[in-house]
């Protein structure tokens, strides 16, 4: 769980030197005067509230000054307590970038420590106060008190018009930030949509390529089967022929001269043409007993299937090629 928002310690609220108060009067404050402010302040006697702007009667209070001290630069700093969380969030977000300290002069009738400057309240400037119900009041007559705005020695408390202007500037800045955030989100959404479209197109292209590869292989398998049936390709060479055709299918076309003209052809198509135009390695046609199968010797009384079966068995037994086994089978049965 996130901790309750609070203000940081040691917030600077005043410094020694020449200051002009909100009424235009000039005051000189020494280091001893600031040290006296620290020594005089006692929240048990009169606790200074945190306000927005300089309200006439110190109300409402958005928190309280718990302690005053001097930092290494001799400036007056405060620690706070009981700060309204919403107010602390606004201060942390930079909504109140300026502070103004209000004091009771040493001889003021309401000064709880006569003879010393006593902190009356610390005003935060630069934005409209948050709408927080039930805030604590601290009624007090503002007459005769002295307020100094943070900044250069002649700084003034912002007028009502200036505070309205600052509020409008803050709203405009918030609107610009919101628009920039919306534009950035729209750009990210557009980028994500473009990436999704690209991924879908890439996947579809890969699917088309895979389908084309399957169809091409199927055509090579069909071609090889036809050549085996025609006797121009031995059954044992069918798988190798398909693999070689698939490899050559991705190769660049080749050019060569033929009949005085230049031809360009795919290596795979050239190989298919070469195989299809070759002479049959074995004839499975029927022939009369005592006859001779063209190019293979005689095989009297045997059908094509019987010759194939005997050739395969011979090749397996004698560890020779199918062609050698086929010649041997034909010779034995001649």
C-alpha positions in Angstrom: 0.0 0.0 0.0 1.4 3.5 -0.9 2.2 5.7 2.1 0.0 8.7 2.9 1.3 11.7 0.9 3.2 14.3 3.0 5.4 17.3 2.6 9.2 16.9 2.7 11.1 18.2 5.7 13.1 21.5 5.9 11.0 23.5 3.4 12.5 27.0 3.0 10.1 29.8 3.8 12.2 32.9 4.6 15.8 34.3 4.6 17.7 37.2 6.2 18.1 40.4 4.3 16.1 43.3 2.9 12.5 42.5 2.2 9.5 44.5 1.0 6.2 43.3 2.4 2.9 43.0 0.6 2.0 46.5 1.7 5.2 48.0 0.2 7.0 48.6 3.5 10.7 47.9 3.7 12.1 45.6 6.4 15.7 44.6 7.3 16.1 41.1 8.9 19.4 40.0 10.4 20.6 36.5 11.1 19.7 37.2 14.7 16.2 38.1 13.7 15.8 34.8 11.9 17.3 32.9 14.8 14.8 34.6 17.1 11.9 33.4 14.9 13.2 29.8 15.4 13.5 30.3 19.2 10.1 32.0 19.5 8.0 29.5 17.6 6.1 27.1 19.8 3.2 25.2 18.2 1.8 24.5 21.7 1.4 28.2 22.2 0.1 29.1 18.7 0.4 26.8 15.7 0.9 28.3 12.3 -1.3 26.8 9.6 -0.5 26.0 6.0 -2.8 28.0 3.7 -3.4 28.7 0.0 -2.8 32.3 -0.7 -3.1 34.8 2.2 -6.6 34.3 3.6 -7.7 37.2 5.8 -8.5 34.9 8.8 -6.0 32.1 8.3 -8.6 29.7 7.0 -8.8 27.0 6.0 -5.7 25.2 7.2 -4.3 22.4 4.9 -1.7 21.4 7.5 0.4 22.8 10.3 3.9 24.0 11.0 5.4 21.6 13.5 8.9 23.0 13.8 11.1 25.9 12.6 14.9 25.7 12.1 17.7 27.3 10.2 19.5 25.4 7.4 23.2 25.6 6.5 22.6 28.8 4.5 20.9 30.5 7.4 17.5 30.4 5.9 14.3 29.7 7.9 12.9 26.2 7.2 9.9 24.4 8.4 8.7 20.8 9.1 5.0 20.1 8.8 2.4 17.9 10.3 -1.2 16.8 9.8 -1.0 17.8 6.1 -4.1 17.0 4.0 -3.1 14.2 1.6 -4.7 15.9 -1.5 -2.9 19.1 -0.7 0.4 17.3 -0.3 -0.1 15.6 -3.7 -0.7 18.9 -5.4 2.5 20.4 -3.8 4.4 17.3 -4.9 3.1 17.6 -8.4 4.4 21.2 -8.6 1.1 22.9 -8.4 2.3 25.3 -5.7 5.8 26.4 -6.6 6.0 29.5 -4.5 5.6 30.1 -0.7 5.0 33.2 1.3 5.5 33.6 5.0 3.2 35.8 7.2 4.5 37.1 10.6 3.2 38.9 13.7 5.5 41.9 14.2 7.2 42.0 17.6 4.7 44.6 19.0 1.6 43.1 17.4 -1.3 42.7 20.0 -1.9 39.1 18.9 1.8 38.1 19.0 2.1 35.2 21.4 5.8 36.0 22.0 6.0 39.8 22.2 9.4 41.3 21.2 10.0 38.6 18.5 8.8 38.0 15.0 6.4 35.1 15.2 5.2 33.0 12.3 1.5 33.5 11.6 1.0 31.2 8.6 2.8 29.9 5.5 0.9 30.5 2.2 1.4 28.3 -0.9 0.9 30.3 -4.1 0.3 29.4 -7.7 -2.9 27.3 -7.9 -6.5 27.1 -6.8 -7.0 25.4 -3.4 -8.1 21.8 -3.5 -11.8 21.2 -2.6 -11.4 19.3 0.7 -14.3 19.1 3.1 -13.9 19.5 6.9 -10.6 21.5 6.9 -9.5 23.0 10.2 -9.9 26.8 10.7 -7.7 29.1 12.6 -9.5 32.5 13.0 -7.3 35.5 13.4 -7.4 39.2 12.5 -5.0 40.0 9.7 -4.7 43.7 10.6 -1.1 44.7 11.3 0.5 41.4 10.3 3.3 41.3 7.7 3.5 38.9 4.7 6.5 38.3 2.5 6.3 36.5 -0.8 9.0 34.0 -1.8 11.3 35.3 -4.5 13.5 38.4 -5.0 13.4 41.0 -2.3 10.8 43.1 -4.1 8.5 40.2 -4.9 4.8 40.7 -4.3 2.0 38.3 -3.5 0.2 37.4 -6.8 -3.1 39.3 -7.3 -6.4 37.6 -7.8 -6.0 38.2 -11.5 -2.5 36.8 -11.5 -3.7 33.7 -9.7 -6.5 33.2 -12.2 -4.0 33.6 -15.0 -1.7 31.0 -13.4 -4.6 28.6 -12.9 -5.5 29.0 -16.6 -1.9 28.4 -17.6 -1.9 25.2 -15.5 -5.1 24.0 -17.1 -3.7 24.8 -20.6 -0.5 22.9 -19.8 -2.6 20.0 -18.5 -4.7 20.1 -21.7 -1.5 20.1 -23.9 -0.1 17.2 -21.9 -3.3 15.2 -22.2 -3.4 15.9 -26.0 0.3 14.8 -26.3 -0.5 11.6 -24.4 -3.5 10.9 -26.6 -1.4 11.5 -29.8 1.3 9.3 -28.5 -1.2 6.5 -27.7 -2.8 6.9 -31.2 0.7 6.6 -32.8 1.4 3.5 -30.7 -1.9 2.0 -31.7 -1.3 2.7 -35.4 2.2 1.2 -35.1 0.8 -1.9 -33.4 -1.9 -2.2 -36.1 0.7 -1.9 -38.9 2.9 -4.5 -37.3 -0.1 -6.9 -37.0 -0.9 -6.4 -40.7 2.7 -7.0 -41.6 2.8 -10.2 -39.5 -0.4 -11.4 -41.1 0.8 -10.7 -44.6 4.1 -12.5 -43.8 2.2 -15.5 -42.4 0.0 -15.6 -45.5 3.0 -15.4 -47.8 4.7 -18.2 -46.0 1.5 -20.3 -46.3 1.4 -19.6 -50.1 5.0 -20.6 -50.4 4.5 -23.8 -48.5 1.5 -24.7 -50.6 3.5 -24.0 -53.8 6.4 -26.2 -52.5 4.0 -29.1 -51.7 2.3 -28.8 -55.2 5.7 -28.7 -56.9 6.9 -31.8 -55.0 3.7 -33.6 -55.9 4.3 -32.8 -59.6 7.9 -34.2 -59.3 6.7 -37.3 -57.6 4.1 -37.8 -60.3 6.7 -37.3 -63.0 9.1 -39.8 -61.5 6.4 -42.4 -61.1 5.4 -42.0 -64.8 9.1 -42.4 -65.8 9.4 -45.6 -63.7 6.3 -47.0 -65.3 7.8 -46.1 -68.7 11.0 -47.9 -67.9 13.1 -44.8 -68.3 13.8 -44.5 -64.6 14.6 -47.4 -62.3 12.4 -47.8 -59.2 15.4 -47.5 -56.9 16.3 -44.1 -58.4 12.8 -42.6 -58.0 13.3 -40.9 -54.6 16.7 -39.5 -55.7 15.2 -38.1 -58.9 12.5 -36.3 -56.9 15.1 -34.9 -54.4 17.4 -33.6 -57.3 14.4 -32.0 -59.1 13.4 -30.2 -55.8 16.9 -28.9 -55.4 17.2 -27.7 -59.0 13.7 -26.0 -58.8 15.2 -23.2 -56.7 18.2 -22.7 -59.0 18.4 -19.7 -61.4 17.5 -20.5 -65.1 20.5 -21.3 -67.4 21.1 -20.0 -70.8 22.7 -21.9 -73.7 23.0 -21.7 -77.5 21.1 -24.2 -79.5 20.6 -24.0 -83.3 22.0 -20.5 -83.5 19.6 -19.2 -80.9 20.0 -18.6 -77.1 17.6 -20.5 -74.9 16.8 -20.0 -71.2 15.5 -23.0 -69.2 15.0 -24.0 -65.6 17.5 -26.7 -64.6 14.7 -28.8 -63.2 12.7 -28.6 -66.4 15.9 -29.4 -68.5 16.5 -32.6 -66.3 12.8 -33.7 -66.7 13.1 -33.3 -70.5 16.4 -35.3 -70.5 14.8 -38.2 -68.5 11.6 -38.2 -70.5 13.4 -38.3 -73.8 15.8 -41.2 -72.9 15.5 -44.8 -74.0 13.8 -47.2 -71.6 16.2 -49.0 -69.3 14.0 -52.1 -69.3 10.9 -53.2 -71.3 7.9 -54.5 -69.3 5.9 -55.3 -72.4 4.8 -58.9 -73.2 6.8 -60.8 -75.8 6.7 -64.4 -77.2 8.6 -67.2 -75.4 12.1 -67.4 -76.8 12.0 -63.7 -77.8 14.3 -61.1 -76.4 13.2 -58.0 -74.5 14.7 -55.0 -76.3 18.0 -54.0 -74.7 17.8 -56.6 -71.9 18.2 -60.2 -73.2 15.5 -62.9 -73.1 13.1 -63.8 -70.3 11.1 -66.7 -71.6 7.7 -67.3 -70.1 7.9 -64.5 -67.4 5.6 -61.6 -67.0 6.8 -58.1 -66.3 5.9 -58.4 -62.6 7.8 -61.7 -62.3 10.9 -60.3 -63.9 10.8 -57.3 -61.5 10.3 -59.6 -58.4 13.2 -61.8 -59.5 15.5 -58.8 -60.2 14.8 -57.3 -56.7 15.5 -60.6 -55.0 18.7 -61.1 -57.0 19.9 -57.6 -56.1 19.2 -58.2 -52.4 20.9 -61.5 -52.4 24.0 -60.6 -54.4 24.3 -57.0 -53.2 24.3 -55.6 -56.7 22.4 -52.8 -58.5 18.9 -53.3 -59.8 20.2 -53.0 -63.4 22.9 -55.7 -62.9 20.3 -57.9 -61.2 17.8 -57.4 -64.0 20.4 -58.3 -66.7 21.3 -61.4 -64.7 17.7 -62.5 -64.3 17.0 -62.0 -68.0 20.2 -63.9 -69.0 19.3 -66.8 -66.7 15.8 -67.2 -68.1 16.7 -66.8 -71.7 
